[in-house]
């Protein structure tokens, strides 16, 4: 559950699981602040994304210290192993730096990425990340959005196009 700027998860290791929802409600009532999802979550409610699987990374995205925390969700519309990630920044130049840092990392790892220009003049890139697998990513305004392990670039682009359409309003 979300409370303020934080995401909380209640896990039980008991043989017979207690009522975790009741426990979560008691905990949530004790934490000050509002229960609302993180910035950008509303853009992920599109066809092909399963928002019920959403989670916020506990630290850096993919454990790369240059990628800020992100929201992750399953993206079955792009393939059975596909996940979407969304990194939120307050300003577009911060998102642009994150995107540049990721592309530099891919180059320094000896991996070429394919830079793709879409019809709406947005740049996307795809590459095989050494730790994550195939990644298809774009930066739009203050957001960096990507799909990991899609079945194809076309399937990833279709999901990203729907997310970006929500961002544009």
Number of C-alpha atoms within 10 A of each C-alpha: 15 17 17 13 12 15 16 14 9 10 10 10 7 7 6 7 9 12 9 13 11 10 11 15 11 11 12 17 12 8 11 9 13 13 16 14 19 18 15 16 17 13 16 26 14 18 14 20 22 17 18 9 11 18 21 20 16 13 13 13 19 14 13 13 10 15 18 18 20 23 22 24 21 23 28 19 20 26 18 12 13 21 24 30 24 27 22 22 18 11 11 16 13 16 22 19 14 20 23 13 14 17 21 15 15 17 13 10 11 10 15 16 18 13 15 15 12 12 7 7 8 12 14 21 19 21 19 17 19 11 9 10 12 19 22 29 27 24 23 17 17 16 24 22 24 25 28 26 23 25 16 13 17 12 19 27 20 14 23 24 14 18 21 17 12 14 15 10 6
